[in-house]
Every structure is written in C-alpha cells, then in structure tokens.
Amino acid sequence: MKQGIFKYGNYTWLGEYRARAILSAAKKHGLEEEIKDLLIPLDIFHSCYLLNMTHRDVPEHLVRLCSPILEDKELRKVTVADDLISRVFAVKFLLALQEELGKKHQQEGEQKFGKGLESFFQQLVAEEKASEEQRKIAQEVKKLLEQAKEQAKEEAKQVKLYTGLKAGVGHRVTFGELLDLKFTVDLNELLRLFRSISSIGFTKALKPAPYESREGVKFGRELTKVVPTAFAWPEELFWYRFATGTLPMVETKATEISEFLLLIDKSGSMRRGNKTLWSRAVALTLAMLAKKRSLHCSMAFFDDSVCQREPIDLLRDFDKGLKWILTLKCKGGTSIDRALKFADKQTPEKVILITDGEDEVSYQPQKSVISVMIQGHNETLERISEQYFSVTPTPQGGLKLLKVIKSRLSST
C-alpha cells in the first residue's frame, strides 16, 4: 500500500484492512461509487484517530480533504484514539459527501463538480493560476466538504454518547451496530434532560466505587452513580469527563423496588413540544436504574396498538430497551384501552402509563395503574387510575414522576 500523508499513519496490511472495511461498510449503507484509492478512507480515519497530526504536503488532494477534520478541535475530542468512532466518522463522512454532492448535481448539473466522488476529490486542488471560474468552483468544493464534515461530526458525537451509555452499564458496541442506528431524538439533549432527572434516584451513597484510582479520587462514567456536586459543573466539562470516563463516582446501594410495567405513548401527537424527548429521558432513567438493579422494570410502547408482543425487560435486555428508546419514531393514533388490556396480561401488578392522549377510556384494568398525563387532562383515564397526575415535559416533571414511583412502588 502507498504511503499517505501522515507520518504516524499505519499504511501496512492493517491500514489496508481498515480502508477496505470502511468502504465496505459505506457501500452497505448507501455509497454508490466504488472508490479505488484506499488512501482516501484511510487518511480520513487517520485525521480523526491520530494524536500526532504531523503530515506531509502531498498528495495535495488528501491534505485538502483532511485539513477541515484536523482543524476541528471539537470533533477530534470525540475521535482521537477511538478506533471505533473514527471508523464510524469515516463512513458517515463519505456518505455525507455523496449526499451533498448529489444536491449540487440536482441544482447545477454534474459537469461543474464532476460526476462522482473521485473527480470531486481531484477538484480539491485549486492551482494558483487557475481561472476565476475554477477558483470559484474550488471554493464551493471546500464549502461542500465543510458541510459534509459537520453532518458526519454530529452523527459521530451522538454515537460517542451512545457508546458511553452502554459502557456505563458494562456493554460493548460493534461497528455495524453503530452504523445501523437511526436516532429519532437528539441524544445530547436527551442526556442533558436525563442528567437533570437522574439527580434524584433510588440509591444512596455508601462508599467509593471500585473504579480507576488517581491520587485517591475514583472515576467512571455511570450516570446513576455520579457524585451530586458534578451535576453543577459546566455542560462542556461534564460531558467531556463523561466521554473520557473521569466523572467522580460513588458506590450505591439499591432500595428494593417492586416490579412494574412502564407503558409509553408513541403516537403522532407526542412529537409536539418536548414530549418525546421527556418520555424517552424518563424511560432511559428507569432503564439505567433497572440495569443497576435498583428496580425491576419492563417497558412497552403503544399507539393504536402495543408495539411489542412482550414487554422489554430492562434488567435482562437492556440493549433492546435502549435501542427502542433512542430509535423509535412517534406516529399513529392513541388507544389507551389496548395498552391497558395488554398490561393486564403481563406479570407486573403495577403499571405506569405515560401519555398525552385524550381518547375515551372504557376498559377497567385489573392492575394498579399510575397514569401520567403530559400537558393535558383525560377524565376517563383519571377515573380508572389508582393515581393520576399531570406533568410538564421538563426536568421538574421527571423528578415529580420519579418521586411518585419511589414512594408508591417501594416494597418497604
């Protein structure tokens, strides 16, 4: 394999393997053109992954291709020394370039920017003596490159947060899994809301957690065990420490909680306002607590009907629950009756139902139901519920719900 631009890049068989893996994954996810130059995907990867950015000035098209990535400090905080995230970014970057180039072709035709990515990469090099028209094209090419980088960066940041979530509960992720995820919520906003809601929990501090020790301070990234004072840190510092696994942690002891079923409305009306984000943040909080054995919770989503044949056990099948929380789209109508009938067929005797629906509820459930109405009122639902209250889709609303769960579901 030829030498690329980076002094400390790996251009051996391993580099070739990485390049082919990136192209293969990109092709599976929609890359239409066959890129023959393996240095293109590999040096995109290197520009994310390498700590030492020392590089040559040739080939010039690779230098121009990688420069926006090397200059983006925010992006490199996410990708440096992270093989998985760097490969994900490389795939997403190629796909974003293809998408942006396709938009230009629709607007101005193929002749101006070339037919495919290979010709586009060559246009990154603008000669000083080029014509005015050629220089304009070169500037537009750079702008297109920046747009594609920003699109791929946002996806890489979301994926990084997702890997952190799973790592926090002892789960690993795969390259294919990360590429297949289609988030339906802004994960950064979801985690910010989750961070606020989870400042109250079912746990109490006992002693330092068995995490990596640095001068007597313990570190980790499990959000349910974060030292309370860390929640007062600036946003940028908190999420940097989360991403690097250096949040101060405490050991926790679970309060014994009864088993319950969480039913979440995913109808089209939940898209309005902050309802989807809020309900998913609550579900994520309960999923994390379930995974940490603070409570036993199963979960199902519903619209006109219930979306799962069986509830998702958040203790035993955390991965599946997390994917539903992050990727499920809100659509359809609302049938609270069907959701309640489904609940009556399940094991848990206690049900928490979250909805914004105002449809008529005629079914009388056999189970104990706590109904949470998001910004509205449903008289028939209130009538059949053991407890009913309304919340706003804010951190305060989430805390209100968790306090109710804590007080009503505790077995002691």
C-alpha positions as CSV (number, residue, x, y, z in Angstrom):
1,M,0.0,0.0,0.0
2,K,1.2,3.5,-0.8
3,Q,2.2,6.0,1.8
4,G,-0.4,8.5,2.7
5,I,0.1,12.0,4.2
6,F,0.5,11.1,7.9
7,K,3.9,10.5,9.4
8,Y,2.5,8.2,12.1
9,G,-0.3,6.7,10.0
10,N,-0.5,2.9,9.6
11,Y,-0.1,2.0,5.9
12,T,0.7,-1.7,6.4
13,W,-1.8,-4.6,5.9
14,L,-3.7,-3.2,8.9
15,G,-4.2,0.2,7.2
16,E,-5.4,-1.6,4.0
17,Y,-7.8,-3.7,6.1
18,R,-9.2,-0.6,7.8
19,A,-9.7,1.2,4.5
20,R,-11.5,-1.7,2.9
21,A,-13.7,-2.2,6.0
22,I,-14.7,1.5,5.9
23,L,-15.5,1.3,2.2
24,S,-17.4,-2.0,2.6
25,A,-19.5,-0.5,5.4
26,A,-20.1,2.7,3.5
27,K,-21.3,0.7,0.5
28,K,-23.7,-1.3,2.6
29,H,-25.2,1.9,3.9
30,G,-25.6,3.6,0.5
31,L,-22.3,4.6,-1.0
32,E,-22.9,4.2,-4.7
33,E,-19.4,4.8,-6.2
34,E,-16.5,2.5,-5.9
35,I,-13.5,4.4,-4.5
36,K,-10.4,2.8,-5.8
37,D,-7.9,5.0,-3.9
38,L,-7.7,3.3,-0.4
39,L,-5.7,6.3,0.9
40,I,-8.9,8.3,0.9
41,P,-10.9,6.4,3.5
42,L,-7.7,5.5,5.4
43,D,-6.4,9.1,5.8
44,I,-9.9,10.3,6.7
45,F,-9.7,7.8,9.5
46,H,-6.2,8.9,10.4
47,S,-7.2,12.5,10.6
48,C,-9.7,11.6,13.3
49,Y,-7.7,8.9,15.2
50,L,-4.1,10.1,15.4
51,L,-3.0,12.1,18.3
52,N,0.1,13.3,16.5
53,M,-1.1,15.1,13.4
54,T,2.3,15.5,11.7
55,H,1.8,15.1,7.9
56,R,3.3,15.7,4.5
57,D,2.1,18.2,2.0
58,V,1.4,15.6,-0.7
59,P,-0.7,14.2,-2.2
60,E,-2.4,17.6,-2.1
61,H,-5.9,16.4,-2.6
62,L,-5.6,14.3,0.6
63,V,-4.2,17.2,2.5
64,R,-7.2,19.4,1.4
65,L,-9.6,16.6,2.2
66,C,-8.3,16.0,5.7
67,S,-7.5,19.6,6.7
68,P,-11.1,20.5,7.9
69,I,-11.1,17.5,10.1
70,L,-7.6,18.2,11.6
71,E,-8.6,21.8,12.3
72,D,-11.8,20.8,14.1
73,K,-10.8,20.5,17.8
74,E,-14.4,19.7,18.9
75,L,-14.5,16.8,16.5
76,R,-11.1,15.4,17.5
77,K,-12.1,15.5,21.2
78,V,-14.6,12.8,20.2
79,T,-12.5,10.7,17.9
80,V,-8.8,10.8,18.9
81,A,-7.5,7.4,19.9
82,D,-11.0,5.9,19.5
83,D,-10.8,3.4,16.6
84,L,-14.5,2.6,16.6
85,I,-15.7,6.2,16.5
86,S,-13.0,7.2,13.9
87,R,-14.2,4.5,11.6
88,V,-17.8,5.5,12.1
89,F,-16.9,9.1,11.2
90,A,-15.1,8.0,8.1
91,V,-18.1,6.1,6.8
92,K,-20.5,8.9,7.7
93,F,-18.2,11.4,6.1
94,L,-18.1,9.6,2.8
95,L,-21.9,9.2,2.8
96,A,-22.4,12.8,3.7
97,L,-20.1,13.9,0.9
98,Q,-22.1,11.8,-1.6
99,E,-25.3,13.3,-0.3
100,E,-24.0,16.9,-0.5
101,L,-22.6,16.3,-4.0
102,G,-25.9,14.8,-5.1
103,K,-27.7,18.0,-4.0
104,K,-25.2,20.1,-6.1
105,H,-25.8,17.9,-9.1
106,Q,-29.5,18.4,-8.9
107,Q,-29.1,22.2,-8.6
108,E,-26.3,22.8,-11.1
109,G,-25.7,19.5,-13.0
110,E,-22.8,17.1,-13.0
111,Q,-20.5,19.0,-15.3
112,K,-19.5,21.7,-12.8
113,F,-18.4,19.4,-9.9
114,G,-17.7,16.2,-11.8
115,K,-19.7,13.0,-12.0
116,G,-18.5,11.2,-8.8
117,L,-16.5,11.4,-5.6
118,E,-13.2,10.6,-7.3
119,S,-13.4,13.6,-9.6
120,F,-14.7,15.7,-6.7
121,F,-11.6,14.8,-4.7
122,Q,-9.3,16.0,-7.5
123,Q,-11.1,19.3,-7.6
124,L,-10.0,20.0,-4.0
125,V,-6.7,21.1,-5.5
126,A,-7.0,24.6,-6.9
127,E,-4.0,25.9,-8.8
128,E,-2.9,29.5,-8.1
129,K,-3.0,30.2,-11.9
130,A,-6.4,28.7,-12.3
131,S,-9.2,30.7,-14.0
132,E,-11.6,32.8,-11.9
133,E,-14.3,30.2,-12.6
134,Q,-12.1,27.4,-11.4
135,R,-11.3,29.2,-8.2
136,K,-15.0,29.7,-7.6
137,I,-15.6,26.0,-8.1
138,A,-12.8,25.2,-5.7
139,Q,-14.3,27.4,-3.0
140,E,-17.7,25.8,-3.4
141,V,-16.0,22.4,-3.2
142,K,-14.4,23.4,0.1
143,K,-17.8,24.6,1.4
144,L,-19.4,21.3,0.4
145,L,-16.6,19.5,2.2
146,E,-17.2,21.5,5.4
147,Q,-20.9,20.8,5.3
148,A,-20.3,17.1,4.9
149,K,-17.8,17.2,7.8
150,E,-20.3,18.9,10.1
151,Q,-23.0,16.4,9.3
152,A,-20.7,13.5,10.0
153,K,-19.4,15.1,13.1
154,E,-22.9,15.4,14.6
155,E,-23.5,11.7,14.0
156,A,-20.1,10.8,15.5
157,K,-20.9,12.8,18.6
158,Q,-24.3,11.0,19.0
159,V,-22.6,7.7,18.5
160,K,-19.9,8.5,21.1
161,L,-22.6,9.3,23.7
162,Y,-24.4,6.1,22.8
163,T,-21.2,4.0,23.4
164,G,-20.7,5.8,26.7
165,L,-24.2,4.9,27.8
166,K,-23.6,1.3,27.1
167,A,-20.1,1.2,28.5
168,G,-21.6,2.7,31.7
169,V,-23.5,-0.4,32.3
170,G,-20.9,-2.9,31.1
171,H,-22.0,-3.3,27.5
172,R,-19.8,-3.2,24.4
173,V,-20.9,-2.0,20.9
174,T,-20.0,-3.2,17.5
175,F,-19.1,-1.2,14.3
176,G,-22.1,-2.5,12.5
177,E,-24.4,-1.7,15.3
178,L,-23.3,1.9,15.5
179,L,-23.7,2.4,11.7
180,D,-27.2,0.9,11.8
181,L,-28.5,3.2,14.5
182,K,-31.0,5.9,13.3
183,F,-31.6,8.1,16.3
184,T,-35.1,9.7,16.5
185,V,-34.1,12.1,19.3
186,D,-31.2,14.4,19.8
187,L,-29.1,12.3,22.1
188,N,-27.2,15.2,23.6
189,E,-30.5,16.9,24.6
190,L,-31.9,13.6,25.8
191,L,-28.8,13.1,28.0
192,R,-29.0,16.6,29.3
193,L,-32.6,16.1,30.4
194,F,-31.7,12.6,31.7
195,R,-28.9,14.2,33.7
196,S,-31.3,16.6,35.3
197,I,-33.9,14.0,36.1
198,S,-31.5,11.4,37.4
199,S,-30.2,13.8,40.0
200,I,-32.9,12.1,42.2
201,G,-32.6,8.3,42.4
202,F,-33.5,5.2,44.2
203,T,-30.0,5.0,45.6
204,K,-27.9,6.4,48.4
205,A,-24.1,6.8,48.6
206,L,-22.2,4.4,50.8
207,K,-18.5,4.2,49.8
208,P,-16.2,5.0,46.9
209,A,-16.8,2.9,43.8
210,P,-14.1,0.4,42.6
211,Y,-13.1,2.5,39.6
212,E,-9.7,3.5,38.4
213,S,-7.9,5.5,41.1
214,R,-5.9,8.7,40.6
215,E,-4.4,10.1,43.7
216,G,-7.3,8.8,45.8
217,V,-10.1,10.0,43.5
218,K,-12.3,7.4,41.9
219,F,-13.5,7.8,38.3
220,G,-16.1,6.3,35.9
221,R,-19.0,7.2,33.6
222,E,-22.1,5.6,35.2
223,L,-24.5,8.5,35.4
224,T,-26.6,6.9,38.1
225,K,-23.5,6.9,40.4
226,V,-22.2,10.4,39.7
227,V,-21.2,12.5,42.8
228,P,-24.0,15.1,43.2
229,T,-21.7,18.0,43.0
230,A,-20.6,17.0,39.5
231,F,-24.1,17.9,38.2
232,A,-23.3,21.6,39.0
233,W,-20.3,21.6,36.6
234,P,-20.5,23.5,33.3
235,E,-22.0,21.5,30.5
236,E,-18.8,21.2,28.4
237,L,-16.8,20.0,31.4
238,F,-19.4,17.5,32.5
239,W,-19.8,15.8,29.0
240,Y,-16.0,15.8,28.4
241,R,-15.5,14.0,31.7
242,F,-18.3,11.6,30.8
243,A,-16.8,10.9,27.4
244,T,-13.3,10.2,29.0
245,G,-14.7,8.2,31.9
246,T,-13.4,10.6,34.5
247,L,-16.6,11.6,36.4
248,P,-16.2,11.3,40.2
249,M,-18.2,8.2,41.3
250,V,-19.8,6.8,44.4
251,E,-20.8,3.3,45.3
252,T,-24.6,2.8,45.6
253,K,-26.9,0.6,47.4
254,A,-30.3,-0.2,45.8
255,T,-33.5,0.3,47.6
256,E,-35.7,-2.8,47.0
257,I,-38.4,-1.9,44.5
258,S,-41.4,-3.9,43.3
259,E,-41.7,-5.0,39.7
260,F,-43.7,-2.7,37.4
261,L,-44.6,-2.2,33.7
262,L,-43.9,1.1,32.0
263,L,-46.3,1.9,29.1
264,I,-45.2,4.9,26.9
265,D,-47.4,6.6,24.3
266,K,-45.5,6.9,20.9
267,S,-48.5,8.3,18.9
268,G,-48.0,11.2,16.4
269,S,-49.1,13.8,18.9
270,M,-46.1,13.0,21.1
271,R,-43.9,14.7,18.5
272,R,-45.2,18.1,19.6
273,G,-43.2,20.2,22.1
274,N,-40.8,18.3,24.3
275,K,-43.0,15.3,24.9
276,T,-40.9,12.6,23.0
277,L,-37.7,13.8,24.5
278,W,-39.1,13.9,28.0
279,S,-40.8,10.5,27.9
280,R,-37.6,8.9,26.5
281,A,-35.5,10.6,29.2
282,V,-37.8,9.1,31.8
283,A,-37.6,5.7,30.2
284,L,-33.8,6.0,30.0
285,T,-33.5,6.9,33.6
286,L,-35.6,3.9,34.6
287,A,-33.7,1.6,32.2
288,M,-30.4,2.7,33.8
289,L,-31.8,2.1,37.3
290,A,-33.1,-1.3,36.2
291,K,-29.8,-2.2,34.8
292,K,-28.1,-1.3,38.1
293,R,-30.7,-3.5,39.9
294,S,-32.3,-0.5,41.7
295,L,-35.7,-1.6,40.4
296,H,-37.3,-4.3,38.2
297,C,-38.9,-2.6,35.3
298,S,-40.3,-3.8,31.9
299,M,-41.4,-1.5,29.2
300,A,-43.6,-1.3,26.1
301,F,-44.6,1.4,23.7
302,F,-48.1,1.9,22.2
303,D,-50.0,4.0,19.7
304,D,-53.1,2.4,18.1
305,S,-51.8,-0.8,19.4
306,V,-48.9,-2.1,21.5
307,C,-45.7,-2.2,19.6
308,Q,-44.2,-5.3,21.3
309,R,-45.6,-8.8,21.7
310,E,-43.9,-9.0,25.1
311,P,-42.7,-6.2,27.3
312,I,-39.0,-5.5,27.2
313,D,-37.3,-6.5,30.5
314,L,-34.9,-3.6,31.1
315,L,-32.8,-5.6,33.5
316,R,-32.3,-8.7,31.3
317,D,-32.5,-7.0,27.9
318,F,-31.1,-3.5,28.4
319,D,-29.6,-3.3,24.8
320,K,-33.0,-3.9,23.2
321,G,-34.7,-1.4,25.5
322,L,-32.1,1.3,24.8
323,K,-32.5,0.9,21.0
324,W,-36.3,1.3,21.3
325,I,-35.8,4.4,23.5
326,L,-33.4,6.1,21.1
327,T,-34.7,5.0,17.6
328,L,-38.5,4.5,17.8
329,K,-40.5,7.1,15.7
330,C,-43.6,8.7,17.0
331,K,-46.6,8.1,14.7
332,G,-50.1,6.7,14.7
333,G,-53.2,7.3,16.9
334,T,-53.7,6.5,20.6
335,S,-55.5,3.6,22.1
336,I,-55.1,3.6,25.9
337,D,-57.7,0.7,26.2
338,R,-55.5,-1.6,24.2
339,A,-52.4,-0.7,26.2
340,L,-54.3,-1.4,29.5
341,K,-55.6,-4.8,28.2
342,F,-52.0,-5.6,27.2
343,A,-50.8,-4.7,30.7
344,D,-53.4,-7.0,32.3
345,K,-51.9,-10.0,30.5
346,Q,-48.4,-9.3,32.0
347,T,-46.9,-10.3,35.3
348,P,-46.3,-7.0,37.0
349,E,-49.1,-5.9,39.2
350,K,-48.2,-2.2,39.0
351,V,-48.4,-0.2,35.8
352,I,-47.2,3.3,35.0
353,L,-48.8,4.8,31.8
354,I,-47.3,7.9,30.2
355,T,-49.5,9.6,27.6
356,D,-50.8,12.9,26.2
357,G,-53.9,11.2,24.7
358,E,-57.4,12.4,25.4
359,D,-59.2,9.5,23.9
360,E,-62.1,7.9,25.7
361,V,-61.0,5.1,28.1
362,S,-63.7,2.5,28.7
363,Y,-61.7,-0.5,29.8
364,Q,-61.4,-1.1,33.6
365,P,-57.9,-2.5,34.3
366,Q,-57.3,-5.2,36.8
367,K,-53.8,-4.0,37.6
368,S,-52.9,-0.9,39.7
369,V,-52.4,2.0,37.3
370,I,-50.5,5.2,37.8
371,S,-51.3,7.5,34.9
372,V,-49.1,10.4,33.9
373,M,-50.7,12.9,31.6
374,I,-48.3,15.2,29.7
375,Q,-49.8,18.7,29.4
376,G,-53.4,17.8,29.3
377,H,-56.3,16.1,31.1
378,N,-58.2,12.9,30.5
379,E,-61.2,12.5,32.8
380,T,-61.9,8.9,31.8
381,L,-58.3,7.9,32.4
382,E,-58.3,9.6,35.7
383,R,-61.4,7.7,36.7
384,I,-59.9,4.2,36.2
385,S,-56.4,5.1,37.6
386,E,-55.4,4.4,41.2
387,Q,-53.3,7.5,40.9
388,Y,-53.4,10.2,38.2
389,F,-51.4,13.4,37.8
390,S,-50.3,15.8,35.1
391,V,-46.8,16.9,34.4
392,T,-44.9,19.3,32.1
393,P,-42.2,17.8,29.9
394,T,-39.4,19.3,32.0
395,P,-36.8,18.0,34.5
396,Q,-39.1,19.1,37.3
397,G,-41.9,16.9,35.7
398,G,-39.5,14.0,35.5
399,L,-38.5,14.4,39.2
400,K,-42.1,14.5,40.1
401,L,-42.7,11.2,38.4
402,L,-39.7,9.5,40.0
403,K,-40.7,10.7,43.4
404,V,-44.1,9.1,42.9
405,I,-42.6,5.9,41.7
406,K,-40.2,5.8,44.6
407,S,-43.0,6.4,47.2
408,R,-45.6,4.1,45.6
409,L,-43.5,1.2,44.4
410,S,-41.2,0.7,47.3
411,S,-41.8,-2.6,49.0
412,T,-40.7,-1.3,52.3
